[in-house]
Amino acid sequence: MKGENKVEPVKAYACYLKDDNKRMNSSSGAVFSALSSYIFSVNGVVYGVAMADDCRSAVFISVTDEEGLKKLRGSKYLQAKIGDTYKNVKKDLLDGKTVLFTGTGCQINGLKNFLQKDYNNLICVDVICHGVPSPELWRKYVYYQEKKNKGKLKYVNFRCKDESWTNFGMKEIIQGEKLKKKFISKDIDPYMLMFLRDYCLRPSCYECIAKKVKKSDITIADFWGIHRVATEMNDGKGTSLVLIRSEHGEQVFNLIRDKMKWKEVSYEDGVRGNPAEYSSPSRPSQRDTFFEDMANLNFNELVSKYAVPTSEAKKIELKRKIKHIIAPIIQKRGGYNIYNYGVLFIFFDFE
């Protein structure tokens, strides 16, 4: 069947959108936004992942304009519910609409297997995926945050760029008598620590078939290591890696690249800092014990056992807090520190 593209792509690029506003509201270089804007210009439909209204899960939705696109921007570090999405995509394709479908590699492969044929009006874009965390862990984490902050989680941005791009974390906004904001580095936040230490991934993620079978037209990701590959493409605001995997993907990319600053790079340079493109995470020896403990321990006990930050991370976080207290000038110094980005939370009182 057509649609199974080479593991090694046709071409690789470093790029970012020239529109800084869209770029700063995206995880990296806003290539997804550029692709989506093109789809809207031809009255097409964009499928992607949004947070549910209660922020306890992620779901696939479709959007047809820039306002709707706001829900799809940014990474969501939890598994998204597919629901009837594949059926809806097929209906849109049969109705003659141009469809952009974005998801993880396995979700792209699942769609292609469902459709059982190629469609010229379908563009599939996958994101390089580290692995999918347990939905139950996320629900427990949200409850923990709500109880701790005495509010209700209404919005979450896993890749907030208020402070920078490359070292992501949590930023919470809590609505009480006063609006309180708090940023927590990924090296401190318990959910991110358990995720990045690979304790909470699905069993299939440790032997990901989608690393070997690529059915997308384009792959997008953060271009980790861009400062070593193309310094002129590294301004600290986020740079995307784009891997072109099909002729169709190259045609679409050529339609949007005048909206971006871009540079062609070798595949080896592109993925050197992002091994999740070709290799699965290692299964920790504590993985089975972790899920037993998640069912039996309270969240604080789970954190004490599996999410204790390193002493170096604690020092870095303390320095960051001190800097914010004595010199709140991060966005006034003429640039962004590329070593911090984070997750944005908005809480509202239960009352």
Secondary structure, DSSP 4 states (H G I P E B T S, - for coil): -TT-B-SS-SEEEEEEES-HHHHHTSSSS-HHHHHHHHHHHTT-EEEEEEE-TTSS-EEEEEE-SHHHHTTT-S---SPEE-TTHHHHHHHHHHTT--EEEEEEHHHHHHHHHHH-S--TTEEEEEE-----B-HHHHHHHHHHHHHHHTSEEEEEEEEE-SS-SSS-EEEEEEESSSEEEEEEETTT-HHHHHHHTTTTB-GGGGG-GGGT-B--SEEEEE-TTHHHH-GGG-SSS--EEEEE-SHHHHHHHHHHGGGEEEEEE-HHHHHTT-GGGT-PPPPPTTHHHHHHHHHHS-HHHHHHHH-PPPHHHHHHHHHHHHHHHH---GGGSSS--TT--EEEEEEE---
